Amino acid sequence: TQQLVKNSLLTQERTIPRKIKEIILAFATEFIYSKNQILEMYLNQSPYGGTAWGIEAASQRYFGKKAKDLNLEESALLAGLPQSPTLYSPFGSRPELAKQRQIEVLKAMEEEGFITKKQKEKAQKTLLKYKKISNEIEAPHFVLYIKDLLIQKYGEKTAQEGGLKVTTTLDLDIQNAAQSSVAAQIERLPKSYRVSNGAAVITDPGSGEILAMVGSKDYFDSSIDGNVNITTALRQPGSSIKPINYAVGLINKYNAATVFIDQPTCYPNQGGQNYCPLNYDGKWHGLVTMRHALGNSFNIPAVKMLKVNGVRAMIATASAMGITTFTNPDNYGLSLTLGGGEVRMVDMAQAFSIFANGGYKINLHPILKITDKNGKLLEEYNPPTSPIFGKKVLPEGVAFIISDILSDNGARLAAFGGASELVIPGQTVSVKTGTTNDYKDNWTIGYTPSYLVATWVGNNDNTQMSGVVSGVTGAAPIWNDIMSYLLKGKTPEGLSRPADVIQKQVCSDTGALPPPAGSGASCPIKLEYFIRGSEPKNQPPGNSQVWIDKNTQDLAKKGQTDNLELKDAVVFTDPTGDQYCLTCPHPTPEASPTPTP
């Protein structure tokens, strides 16, 4: 009765006087009308989403039939809608909530004795067949995303009926180009790849404006649950999360020349069992600098970086950058840096925008202006003239070095080759890929100071893609197509080096300072960027006496006591304390890959 009064006679404002009126009118209604009459009025006047007011309109909208012809499972779904028609709409951005709400209604019906347990279970399992909706709406995922934001801020009734005029940041030309790219690339992939869907989000990192949002290859394709908005859904990011981990390392005074030993490594008590990460290519690479570890997306150095940083530090930095889904650090282990925590694509776009903005955070803003039905200005967003007016989240030097590594095609040659889909000829673009180890999610995220593009391919039902899908065969071609479209004819934007970033020559194998001239020692040399104060101070390691396994002629394993000999060797120790013999033979053992480039 109170719902009927609220929907029919009162506004949605939340005030004490309105609540008092609601109670008084509810009593009056109960006095004048019977329960059946009240229920009839409620069913005929309640909102069911969009233009569907009343149960008859809702029945036609969702199932294309009269209300008297609805079956149990259809009736239960519609009965649950009026509480929040947009949130629970099966045509909305989160149709799984409609199913959850239907189950709640069926459970209540069983508890009240209206249906049996058998009827409830049958209705829960029955696949609902919805009426095919028209495809006249443009950018449907973005439109519903905006609608959800309006409801959160202004309430369902005002958003639906308040006559709000909303000016958004959407660029329809970019939106249409991105939608076409996603759809075309998914169709182009071989059927053997087992990929049915894709998504993309495009932003201006400096202003936070969302320029395009493609939530699926086709919103109107019910066979893939196309109305689900992947850009706001929870998915695992694979290796695309690694730059945040390495950013923490740079904050902790490690540097792009810091060397990690990429060799078989296991960590005990990770979720109650040993954690032994492997690389995508199934190989171990010996001494690897941070630059080449991130560029080639090697897994073992990333896990070691997280080991020395600490999971709590990574989660704190990720949260500050805009990842809203990492909660209690105790719930995560070292696999977090390989994508072992769920994220939203819009949050990843927010986080990567901080790299693009030189360390400054500009919140995503999909709405520019809102006025009410009388033209009164309710809110307006005026983008900053520069990212430096945002909140400083990372030191400028950290953002610069991460962006420089991600734009360095030479740093990723081993994994991607020199002419991959990550290269936009004539442009400086920073980019990272990611594939989850169960082949359910495949990402590419890249940016310039003016544009950020995040793309994803996979399946909405979480079925695995083929093992041949990687960052460069799935999401990367979509990313390349969209970024090439955005940058066509644009003047290249190089990275701006902060004043506290210096260049220094170091040994390319150990990351140490080159031996002084005349010392008789030497090392291969390269030029690297350093945040001032983080540059190496040590010389390369020299000969020392160590125990060598007579069979392998390599360093003895921990705890080994037999078949040993004491020999002179050059031994390097990485930040985790692991050691590597530079003067010993290192045959490459076979291993199964862990996909995450």
HELIX and SHEET records of a PDB file:
HELIX    1   1 GLN A    2  LEU A    9  1                                   8    
HELIX    2   2 ILE A   16  ILE A   32  1                                  17    
HELIX    3   3 LYS A   35  GLN A   45  1                                  11    
HELIX    4   4 ILE A   55  PHE A   63  1                                   9    
HELIX    5   5 ALA A   67  ASP A   69  5                                   3    
HELIX    6   6 LEU A   72  ALA A   79  1                                   8    
HELIX    7   7 PRO A   95  GLU A  111  1                                  17    
HELIX    8   8 LYS A  117  LYS A  125  1                                   9    
HELIX    9   9 PRO A  140  TYR A  154  1                                  15    
HELIX   10  10 GLU A  156  GLU A  161  1                                   6    
HELIX   11  11 LEU A  172  ARG A  188  1                                  17    
HELIX   12  12 LYS A  191  TYR A  193  5                                   3    
HELIX   13  13 SER A  222  ILE A  224  5                                   3    
HELIX   14  14 ILE A  230  THR A  232  5                                   3    
HELIX   15  15 GLY A  238  ILE A  241  5                                   4    
HELIX   16  16 LYS A  242  ILE A  251  1                                  10    
HELIX   17  17 MET A  290  GLY A  295  1                                   6    
HELIX   18  18 ASN A  299  ASN A  309  1                                  11    
HELIX   19  19 VAL A  311  MET A  321  1                                  11    
HELIX   20  20 PRO A  329  ASN A  331  5                                   3    
HELIX   21  21 LEU A  334  LEU A  338  5                                   5    
HELIX   22  22 MET A  345  ALA A  356  1                                  12    
HELIX   23  23 PRO A  387  PHE A  389  5                                   3    
HELIX   24  24 GLU A  396  SER A  407  1                                  12    
HELIX   25  25 ASN A  409  ARG A  412  5                                   4    
HELIX   26  26 LEU A  413  PHE A  416  1                                   4    
HELIX   27  27 ALA A  475  LEU A  487  1                                  13    
SHEET    1   A 3 LYS A 165  THR A 168  0                                        
SHEET    2   A 3 ILE A 367  THR A 371 -1                                        
SHEET    3   A 3 LEU A 377  GLU A 380 -1                                        
SHEET    1   B 5 GLU A 209  VAL A 214  0                                        
SHEET    2   B 5 ASN A 197  ASP A 204 -1                                        
SHEET    3   B 5 LEU A 452  GLY A 458 -1                                        
SHEET    4   B 5 ASP A 441  TYR A 447 -1                                        
SHEET    5   B 5 SER A 430  THR A 435 -1                                        
SHEET    1   C 2 VAL A 259  ASP A 262  0                                        
SHEET    2   C 2 GLY A 286  THR A 289 -1                                        
SHEET    1   D 2 TYR A 267  GLN A 270  0                                        
SHEET    2   D 2 GLN A 273  TYR A 275 -1                                        
SHEET    1   E 2 TYR A 360  LYS A 361  0                                        
SHEET    2   E 2 LYS A 391  LYS A 392 -1                                        
SHEET    1   F 2 VAL A 501  CYS A 507  0                                        
SHEET    2   F 2 ILE A 525  ILE A 531 -1                                        
SHEET    1   G 3 ASN A 543  ASP A 549  0                                        
SHEET    2   G 3 LEU A 564  THR A 573 -1                                        
SHEET    3   G 3 GLN A 579  CYS A 581 -1                                        
END                                                                             
